[in-house]
Amino acid sequence: MTDRNKPQDADDNASDKRYAIRLRKFIDIVIEDPLASMLIRGAVADISPTGMRIIADQYLPIGSKYTITMKRNPFLRVRGQVRWIRAFQGDTFQVGILIIESTEDNRKRLTNFLDLELQRLSGNS
């Protein structure tokens, strides 16, 4: 279900949580822009404890902040800031998001989700 993008030395340091999970099935999201009272559809392609790469059908300016709600597991709602943006396919964009606000419950759910995905990769490969 996923591919991992984990530093080679990460196995040497089990407490190092700086890794990303590349999702084979994207997680649908809604991106809320409270300043413009606008909802934007998108999908999470990669996710880590501190951020994510999303695909969006609208340009999101670097530095702008949005509320992102995931429509399936891990069902998170976080605040994120755009760190980078690149043209993707057609009229879509790849966007790097830094998670800047998240509840403790959301952080735990994300960590559990990433741990389960890594176990699935290492145990069923």
C-alpha positions, 0 to 999 in steps of 0.5 A, spaced: 500 500 500 505 504 501 513 505 499 517 508 504 522 514 503 526 513 510 534 515 511 538 509 510 541 510 517 534 510 520 534 503 522 540 504 527 536 510 531 529 507 532 527 514 535 528 518 529 521 519 526 524 523 520 521 519 515 516 520 509 511 514 507 509 515 500 502 513 499 500 508 493 493 510 494 492 518 495 488 520 501 483 525 499 483 532 503 479 539 503 484 545 504 480 551 507 482 558 506 479 562 511 481 568 508 478 567 502 472 563 505 474 558 499 475 550 499 480 547 495 480 539 493 486 535 494 490 529 495 496 527 500 501 523 496 507 523 501 506 524 509 511 524 515 510 527 522 512 534 520 509 535 513 506 532 507 506 533 499 499 534 496 497 535 489 492 540 489 488 543 483 489 550 485 496 554 486 497 555 493 502 561 494 509 560 498 508 562 506 500 561 506 497 557 511 491 553 510 487 548 514 487 541 511 482 535 513 483 528 511 477 524 509 480 517 510 485 514 515 488 517 519 482 522 519 487 528 521 485 536 521 491 540 521 494 547 520 499 547 515 504 552 511 506 552 504 513 551 503 514 550 496 510 549 490 511 545 483 507 545 477 505 537 476 500 534 471 495 538 467 492 544 471 495 541 478 500 542 483 505 539 487 505 542 494 510 541 500 506 543 506 509 544 513 505 542 519 505 548 524 499 546 528 496 539 530 493 537 536 496 532 541 491 527 539 492 528 531 500 527 532 499 520 536 494 518 530 499 520 525 505 517 528 500 510 529 498 511 522 506 511 520 508 506 524 503 501 522 504 503 514 512 501 516 510 495 519 506 493 513 512 494 508 517 491 512 513 485 515 509 483 508 514 485 503 
